[in-house]
Amino acid sequence: MVSLPFGAAAAITFPAVGGTSLLVSDIVLLVMMVQLFFQRRWFSQTLGTVRPYRPGFWLLLCLIGAVVSAIFLPRLFVGQTEVFQVVRFEDRALPMLQPLQPSNSNVSQAFRLLLSASAFLVLATLYRLRPEPQHVVCAMAAALAVHATLGFADIASYALGMPDLLSVIRTSGYQMLDHQMLLGAKRMVGGFPEPSSFGYYTIGLFGFWLRYWVGDRSNVLAIICLLVVTVLVLRSTSSGTYAAVGAFMLIFLGLQLRHMHLDHLPPAQVRMLGAVAVLLPLFVGTAVLILNLVPAVGDYFDHVLFSKLSSSSGVERMSWNRQAFVNFWDTWTLGAGIGSVRGNGWLGATLGNIGLVGTLLFGAFLVAVIRARAVDPASQQALVVSALQYGCGAVFLQAMLTKTTPNLGTEFFAMAGLAVGIARGSELLGRPMRPVPFRPKLRAGMHGVSLNS
């Protein structure tokens, strides 16, 4: 989890695999794979993670389908549809419509998806063996500390006149958009190549800590982490992150109210709900007044959020989505093969790349992850599993708005693996052991058969 904020730090680059870079988090995953290999009964434990109708089973089928699609579908439908592919011109990379044909993107995107999804398989297996939720809380807090440090160091480096201070950790082959300004303010990028990916990682931490704080309001660590991650979300300046946070908060509030029964609530919580009901309209009205009366604030949100769809960037991204659905129908709903289609939103990108079958398998995996539950609903394990699931949900909401590929990212698969592993591990630990039946051994002797006690 601590390695994930270094989203632009490449350790190794493979030109033969479409120029794919192994990030620091990928190296950590490979080390954890070796660690899993040295566990007792590692093969049977890994098979248990992908046993039929569990989350790992649906993910494994989806990965097999994605690899098959990358190999065969671009060749099957070559020239039969036009897709948006990134074309490089010297120091720039622009998406342009090109006839469908096999490319390095098919190999690199399939390889990238396998690497990211391995986080689920490794962590789900390891935490199935040792479902210790406090380790996860410490890991998420450490990840947030590193993420916040890199984010504020990025801002401070520009304020101090050293804009290339963090270039030492931006070594991947991605196009770096770390010098962007918005209304005179530096956009926070941290250890990522662009503000959008910074916000994409931040919203997962926000979902986790919000749910964890609601479940344990007296926890000082949860309060501090929630405040820090809220500042990072506001400072991300990503329109996709802002929209996803708004949708997430509405869904989160609805789910919390659904499980509340006023007759059984303590008086303190009843008073808190009453205060929220009174203060929420006041807060909305104050926000509207500020947007109308303070030009700087109004210009900021108008530029970042309200006018995003009508901007040139928004129009271009919507054209990617339209073309992705065209590719979906042109390929008889099979998809053009992972890495062939560029969309603006997870659903369009997934349908265009791996087709209807691949999307349904991915959807079955997501549903299975959300349905994972710890045995004791009042335990620390249940709270951490729920917080991880809310973190996955927050990431998925932004992916539905901004993701250009079916790959939801290593952060999503890591949190999903931890949630499923802890839930499954608590189920196995809470299951009573079956008594071993007594089977006496018969031993033949010279005077007949005797019972060996």
C-alpha positions in Angstrom: 0.0 0.0 0.0 2.9 2.3 0.7 4.3 1.7 -2.8 1.1 2.7 -4.6 1.5 6.5 -4.2 4.6 6.2 -6.4 2.4 5.9 -9.5 5.0 7.4 -11.9 8.1 5.6 -10.5 9.2 3.0 -13.0 11.8 0.5 -11.9 12.1 -1.5 -15.2 10.8 -0.8 -18.8 10.2 -3.6 -21.3 10.3 -2.3 -24.9 9.4 -5.8 -26.2 6.1 -5.7 -24.2 4.7 -2.5 -25.8 7.0 -0.3 -23.7 5.3 -1.4 -20.5 7.0 -0.2 -17.3 7.2 -2.2 -14.1 6.4 0.3 -11.3 7.6 0.1 -7.8 4.3 -1.4 -6.7 4.7 -4.1 -9.4 8.1 -5.1 -7.9 6.5 -5.3 -4.5 3.8 -7.5 -5.9 6.3 -9.8 -7.4 8.1 -10.1 -4.1 4.8 -11.0 -2.4 4.2 -13.6 -5.0 7.5 -15.2 -4.0 6.5 -14.9 -0.4 3.3 -16.7 -1.2 5.2 -19.4 -3.0 7.1 -20.3 0.2 3.9 -20.6 2.2 2.9 -24.1 3.2 0.3 -25.6 0.8 0.6 -22.4 -1.3 -0.9 -24.1 -4.4 -4.0 -25.4 -2.7 -4.5 -22.0 -0.9 -4.3 -20.2 -4.2 -6.8 -22.6 -5.8 -9.1 -21.8 -2.8 -9.0 -18.1 -3.8 -10.2 -19.0 -7.3 -12.7 -21.8 -6.5 -15.9 -21.7 -8.4 -18.4 -18.8 -7.8 -16.1 -16.9 -5.5 -14.7 -13.5 -6.6 -11.4 -14.9 -7.7 -13.2 -17.4 -10.0 -14.9 -14.6 -11.9 -11.8 -12.5 -12.1 -9.8 -15.5 -13.4 -12.3 -16.1 -16.2 -12.3 -12.3 -17.0 -8.4 -12.3 -17.2 -8.4 -15.4 -19.5 -11.0 -13.7 -21.7 -9.0 -10.4 -21.8 -5.8 -12.2 -22.9 -7.7 -14.2 -25.5 -9.2 -11.0 -26.8 -5.9 -9.2 -27.0 -4.5 -12.1 -29.2 -7.4 -12.9 -31.5 -10.0 -10.1 -31.7 -7.8 -7.4 -33.3 -6.9 -9.9 -36.0 -10.4 -11.2 -36.5 -11.9 -7.7 -37.0 -8.9 -6.0 -38.6 -10.0 -3.0 -40.7 -13.7 -3.5 -39.9 -14.0 -0.6 -37.6 -12.1 2.6 -36.6 -10.7 3.0 -33.1 -9.0 5.8 -31.1 -5.4 5.0 -30.7 -2.6 7.1 -29.3 -0.3 8.4 -32.0 3.0 10.0 -30.9 4.4 13.1 -32.6 7.9 13.9 -31.3 7.2 14.9 -27.7 3.4 14.8 -27.9 0.9 11.9 -27.8 -2.6 12.4 -29.4 -5.5 10.0 -29.7 -6.6 9.7 -33.4 -9.0 7.6 -35.3 -7.2 4.7 -37.0 -8.5 1.5 -38.7 -8.4 -1.4 -36.2 -5.3 -3.5 -36.4 -3.1 -5.4 -33.9 -0.7 -3.1 -32.0 1.7 -3.0 -29.0 -1.2 -1.6 -27.0 -2.9 -5.0 -27.0 0.2 -6.6 -25.4 0.9 -3.8 -23.0 -2.7 -3.4 -21.7 -3.2 -7.2 -21.2 0.2 -7.3 -19.4 -0.8 -4.3 -17.3 -4.2 -5.9 -16.4 -2.6 -9.1 -15.3 -0.1 -7.3 -13.1 -2.9 -5.2 -11.4 -5.2 -8.1 -10.9 -2.4 -10.2 -9.3 -2.7 -7.8 -6.4 -6.2 -9.3 -5.7 -5.0 -12.9 -6.0 -1.9 -12.5 -3.8 -3.5 -10.4 -1.0 -6.8 -12.4 -1.0 -4.7 -15.6 -0.5 -2.3 -14.2 2.1 -5.0 -12.5 4.2 -7.2 -15.6 4.0 -4.4 -17.3 5.9 -3.9 -14.5 8.4 -7.0 -12.2 8.5 -5.6 -9.5 10.8 -7.5 -6.2 10.2 -5.3 -4.0 12.3 -2.4 -4.6 9.8 -4.7 -3.2 7.0 -5.6 -0.1 9.0 -1.9 0.7 9.6 -1.1 0.1 6.0 -3.8 2.4 4.8 -2.6 5.1 7.3 1.0 4.7 6.1 -0.1 4.9 2.4 -2.0 8.1 3.2 1.0 9.6 5.0 3.3 8.9 2.0 0.6 10.2 -0.5 0.1 13.4 1.4 3.8 14.0 1.8 4.4 13.7 -1.9 1.4 15.9 -2.7 2.5 18.8 -0.4 6.1 18.3 -1.5 5.0 18.8 -5.1 3.3 22.1 -4.2 6.2 23.3 -2.0 8.7 22.6 -4.8 7.0 25.0 -7.1 6.6 27.6 -4.3 10.4 27.4 -3.6 11.4 27.6 -7.3 12.4 23.9 -7.6 9.8 22.5 -10.0 11.8 19.4 -10.9 12.4 18.3 -7.3 10.2 15.2 -7.7 11.4 14.3 -11.2 13.6 11.6 -9.5 10.4 9.6 -8.8 8.7 10.3 -12.2 10.6 7.8 -14.3 7.9 5.9 -16.1 7.2 6.1 -19.8 3.9 8.0 -19.2 3.4 11.5 -20.6 4.1 13.7 -17.5 1.5 16.5 -16.9 3.0 17.6 -13.6 3.5 21.3 -14.6 -0.2 22.2 -15.0 -1.6 25.4 -13.4 -5.2 26.3 -12.7 -6.2 29.9 -12.2 -2.6 30.7 -11.0 -2.4 27.7 -8.6 -0.3 24.6 -9.1 -2.3 21.5 -9.6 -1.4 18.8 -7.1 0.2 15.7 -8.7 2.4 14.2 -6.0 4.0 10.9 -7.2 1.6 10.5 -10.2 2.0 11.7 -13.8 -1.1 13.9 -13.8 -3.8 15.4 -11.6 -6.5 12.9 -12.7 -4.5 9.9 -11.6 -3.7 11.6 -8.3 -7.4 12.2 -7.7 -8.2 8.6 -8.7 -5.9 7.2 -6.1 -7.0 9.7 -3.4 -10.7 8.9 -3.7 -10.1 5.3 -2.7 -8.4 6.5 0.5 -11.3 8.9 1.1 -13.9 6.1 0.8 -12.0 3.9 3.1 -11.4 6.5 5.9 -14.9 7.9 5.7 -16.5 4.5 6.3 -13.9 3.6 9.0 -14.5 6.8 10.9 -18.3 6.3 10.8 -17.8 2.8 12.3 -15.4 4.0 15.0 -15.9 7.7 15.6 -13.7 7.8 18.7 -10.7 6.6 16.8 -8.2 9.6 16.7 -6.3 8.0 13.8 -9.5 7.8 11.7 -10.3 11.5 12.4 -6.9 12.7 11.4 -6.7 10.5 8.3 -10.2 11.6 7.2 -9.3 15.3 7.6 -6.0 14.9 5.6 -7.6 12.9 2.8 -10.4 15.5 2.5 -7.9 18.2 2.0 -6.2 16.1 -0.7 -9.5 15.5 -2.5 -10.2 19.3 -2.5 -6.7 20.0 -3.6 -6.7 17.4 -6.4 -8.5 19.9 -8.8 -9.7 16.9 -10.8 -13.3 17.3 -12.2 -13.7 13.6 -12.3 -12.8 13.3 -8.6 -15.1 16.1 -7.6 -18.0 14.5 -9.5 -17.3 11.0 -8.1 -17.0 12.4 -4.5 -20.4 14.0 -4.9 -22.0 10.8 -6.2 -20.2 8.8 -3.5 -21.4 11.0 -0.7 -25.0 10.8 -1.8 -24.9 6.9 -2.1 -23.0 6.7 1.2 -25.6 8.8 3.1 -28.4 6.8 1.6 -26.9 3.5 2.6 -26.2 4.8 6.1 -29.8 6.1 6.6 -31.2 2.8 5.2 -29.6 0.9 8.1 -30.6 3.4 10.8 -33.7 2.9 12.9 -34.5 6.0 15.0 -36.2 4.0 17.7 -33.0 2.1 18.5 -30.5 5.0 18.1 -28.8 6.6 21.1 -29.9 10.2 21.9 -26.6 11.6 20.8 -27.0 10.1 17.3 -30.6 11.3 17.0 -29.4 14.9 17.9 -26.6 14.5 15.3 -29.1 13.5 12.6 -31.3 16.5 13.5 -28.4 18.8 13.3 -27.4 17.5 9.8 -31.0 17.9 8.6 -31.0 21.5 9.7 -27.5 22.4 8.7 -27.5 20.7 5.2 -29.8 23.3 3.6 -27.9 26.1 5.3 -24.6 24.7 3.9 -26.0 24.4 0.4 -27.3 27.9 0.5 -24.0 29.3 1.7 -22.2 27.4 -1.0 -24.5 28.9 -3.7 -24.0 32.4 -2.3 -20.2 32.0 -2.2 -20.2 30.8 -5.8 -22.2 33.8 -6.9 -20.6 36.5 -4.7 -16.9 35.5 -4.8 -15.7 35.6 -8.4 -12.5 33.6 -7.8 -14.4 30.7 -6.2 -17.1 30.8 -8.9 -14.5 30.9 -11.7 -12.6 27.9 -10.1 -15.5 25.5 -9.9 -16.9 26.7 -13.2 -13.6 25.9 -14.9 -13.0 22.6 -13.1 -16.5 21.2 -12.9 -19.5 23.0 -14.4 -18.2 23.8 -17.8 -16.1 20.7 -18.2 -18.5 18.9 -20.6 -18.6 21.9 -22.9 -14.9 22.4 -23.0 -12.7 21.1 -25.8 -11.4 18.3 -23.5 -14.9 17.3 -22.5 -16.1 17.2 -26.2 -13.1 15.1 -27.2 -13.6 12.6 -24.3 -17.2 12.2 -25.1 -16.3 11.4 -28.7 -14.1 8.6 -27.3 -17.1 7.1 -25.6 -19.3 7.3 -28.7 -16.7 5.6 -30.8 -16.2 2.9 -28.1 -19.9 2.0 -28.4 -19.6 2.0 -32.2 -16.7 -0.4 -31.9 -18.8 -2.6 -29.6 -21.6 -3.0 -32.2 -19.2 -3.2 -35.1 -17.5 -6.2 -33.5 -20.8 -8.1 -32.9 -20.6 -7.3 -29.1 -17.3 -9.3 -28.8 -15.1 -6.2 -28.4 -12.1 -5.2 -30.4 -9.6 -6.7 -27.9 -8.1 -5.2 -24.8 -5.8 -2.3 -25.7 -7.6 -1.5 -29.0 -10.3 0.9 -27.8 -9.9 4.1 -25.8 -13.0 5.2 -23.9 -13.9 7.8 -21.4 -15.6 5.8 -18.7 -15.2 2.2 -17.5 -18.4 0.9 -19.0 -17.7 2.2 -22.5 -14.1 1.2 -22.4 -14.8 -2.3 -21.2 -17.6 -3.0 -23.7 -15.4 -1.7 -26.5 -12.4 -3.7 -25.5 -13.5 -7.1 -24.1 -17.2 -7.1 -25.2 -20.4 -8.1 -23.5 -19.1 -11.4 -22.1 -16.0 -9.8 -20.6 -18.1 -7.0 -19.0 -20.5 -9.5 -17.5 -17.6 -11.5 -16.0 -16.1 -8.3 -14.6 -19.5 -7.3 -13.2 -19.8 -10.7 -11.5 -16.4 -10.2 -9.9 -17.5 -6.7 -8.6 -20.7 -8.0 -7.2 -18.9 -10.9 -5.4 -16.4 -8.5 -3.9 -19.2 -6.2 -2.6 -21.1 -9.2 -1.1 -18.1 -10.5 0.9 -18.9 -10.3 4.7 -17.0 -11.1 7.9 -18.6 -13.7 10.2 -19.2 -11.4 13.2 -20.8 -8.1 11.9 -19.8 -6.3 15.1 -16.1 -7.2 14.9 -13.1 -5.1 13.8 -12.8 -7.5 10.8 -16.3 -6.6 9.6 -15.6 -2.8 9.9 -12.3 -3.1 7.9 -13.9 -5.3 5.2 -16.7 -2.7 4.9 -14.3 0.2 4.7 -12.3 -1.5 2.0 -15.4 -2.2 0.0 -16.5 1.5 0.3 -13.0 2.4 -0.9 -13.4 0.1 -3.9 -16.8 1.6 -4.6 -15.4 5.2 -4.5 -12.7 4.2 -7.0 -15.3 2.5 -9.3 -17.5 5.6 -9.3 -14.6 7.7 -10.7 -13.6 4.9 -13.1 -17.2 5.0 -14.5 -16.5 8.7 -15.3 -12.9 8.9 -16.4 -11.3 5.4 -16.9 -10.0 4.9 -20.4 -9.3 1.1 -20.1 -11.0 -1.9 -18.4 -8.2 -2.0 -15.8 -9.4 -0.5 -12.5 -5.9 -0.2 -11.2 -3.7 -1.9 -8.6 -5.2 0.1 -5.8 -8.7 -1.2 -6.5 -7.6 -4.8 -6.8 -5.4 -4.6 -3.7 -8.3 -3.3 -1.5 -10.7 -5.9 -3.1 -8.2 -8.6 -2.3 -7.8 -7.5 1.3 -11.6 -7.3 1.8 -12.2 -10.8 0.3 -9.2 -12.3 2.1 -10.2 -11.0 5.6 -13.8 -12.0 5.1 -13.0 -15.5 3.9 -10.3 -15.9 6.6 -12.8 -14.9 9.4 -15.2 -17.4 8.0 -12.7 -20.2 8.1 -11.5 -19.3 11.6 -15.1 -19.1 12.9 -16.0 -22.5 11.4 -16.0 -25.2 14.1 -13.6 -28.1 13.3 -15.3 -31.3 12.3 -14.6 -34.2 14.6 -12.4 -36.9 13.2 -14.2 -40.3 13.2 -12.5 -43.1 15.1 -11.3 -45.8 12.7 -9.6 -48.7 14.5 -6.8 -50.5 12.7 -7.1 -54.2 12.1 -3.9 -56.2 12.5 -3.6 -59.8 11.4 -1.7 -62.1 13.7 -1.1 -65.8 14.0 -4.2 -66.3 16.2 -6.6 -64.4 14.0 -7.4 -60.7 13.7 -6.7 -58.4 16.8 -7.9 -54.8 17.4 -5.0 -52.4 17.6 -5.9 -49.7 20.1 
